[in-house]
Amino acid sequence: MHSILLALWLLYVTPASAAPVDDGQTAGARTWTLSQARSGVAVTPNDGTDLAIKPTRYLYNGNATACTIVLRMIDDGANSITLVSVQPGALLPLQVARVLSTSTTCTTILAFY
């Protein structure tokens, strides 16, 4: 009798199928919002190398003063964009492939994914 009750209880509490694998584009069965970052790393600007993980969800300026960030977006990697006067603590919702070292004056940049 106990084994039957246990089997019925397991059927009740066990989902019929596993949640879909998170591909970074859809939330699957997760309850978090897609716009929220789930990880972050420090960025070392480099003129010749893309970020190890791309695209970003956000870039963060951790400097104490306004500074400049030169970057390449994920869909237009051939053209550089210069963001001037990026304010301290600014969280920029950008999908970035590369942060260039030339002309970037921000020294504390974080990428959130």
C-alpha positions in Angstrom: 0.0 0.0 0.0 2.8 2.4 0.9 4.6 1.8 -2.4 1.5 2.6 -4.4 1.0 5.8 -2.5 4.6 6.7 -3.0 4.3 6.0 -6.7 1.2 8.2 -7.0 2.9 11.0 -5.0 5.9 10.9 -7.3 3.7 11.1 -10.4 2.0 14.1 -8.8 5.1 16.0 -7.9 7.4 15.1 -10.8 7.0 17.2 -13.9 6.0 15.4 -17.1 9.0 16.7 -19.0 12.2 18.6 -18.2 12.4 22.3 -18.7 13.8 23.3 -22.1 17.5 24.0 -22.3 18.3 27.7 -21.9 19.8 28.9 -25.2 20.3 32.4 -24.0 17.5 33.7 -26.1 14.4 32.2 -24.5 13.6 31.8 -20.8 12.2 28.2 -21.1 10.5 27.3 -17.9 12.7 29.7 -15.8 11.0 32.4 -13.8 13.7 35.1 -14.3 13.3 37.9 -16.8 15.3 37.8 -20.0 16.6 41.3 -19.4 18.3 40.4 -16.2 21.9 39.5 -16.3 23.0 36.1 -14.9 26.8 36.5 -14.9 29.4 39.1 -15.2 33.1 39.5 -15.9 35.7 42.2 -15.9 36.5 43.5 -19.4 40.1 44.1 -20.6 39.8 46.3 -23.7 41.7 44.9 -26.7 41.9 46.2 -30.2 42.4 42.8 -31.8 40.2 40.3 -29.9 36.5 40.0 -29.2 35.2 39.4 -25.7 35.5 35.7 -24.7 31.7 35.6 -24.3 29.6 37.6 -26.6 27.2 39.3 -27.0 26.9 41.1 -23.7 23.5 42.1 -22.2 25.0 45.1 -20.5 28.2 47.1 -20.0 28.9 48.8 -16.7 31.2 51.7 -16.0 32.8 51.2 -12.6 34.9 54.3 -12.8 34.5 57.1 -10.3 34.4 59.7 -13.1 32.9 59.9 -16.6 35.0 58.3 -19.3 35.0 57.0 -22.9 34.3 53.5 -24.1 35.0 52.5 -27.7 33.3 49.3 -28.8 32.0 47.2 -31.6 28.4 45.9 -31.6 27.6 42.3 -32.2 25.8 42.8 -35.5 28.2 45.4 -36.9 31.6 44.3 -35.9 33.5 46.3 -38.6 32.5 49.7 -37.3 33.6 51.2 -34.0 31.3 53.3 -31.8 32.6 55.8 -29.3 30.6 56.5 -26.2 31.8 59.7 -24.6 31.0 61.0 -21.1 29.8 57.6 -19.9 28.8 58.4 -16.3 30.0 56.5 -13.3 27.8 53.6 -12.5 26.2 53.7 -15.9 24.6 50.4 -17.0 24.4 50.3 -20.8 22.0 47.8 -22.4 24.2 47.0 -25.3 25.0 43.7 -27.2 28.8 44.2 -27.6 31.3 42.0 -29.3 34.5 43.9 -28.5 35.7 46.8 -26.3 38.7 48.5 -28.0 41.7 49.7 -26.0 42.5 52.6 -28.3 40.8 55.8 -27.0 38.9 53.9 -24.2 39.6 55.8 -21.0 37.3 53.7 -18.7 39.5 51.4 -16.6 36.8 49.5 -14.8 34.4 48.0 -17.2 32.2 45.0 -16.4 30.3 42.9 -19.0 27.1 41.3 -17.9 25.5 38.3 -19.6 
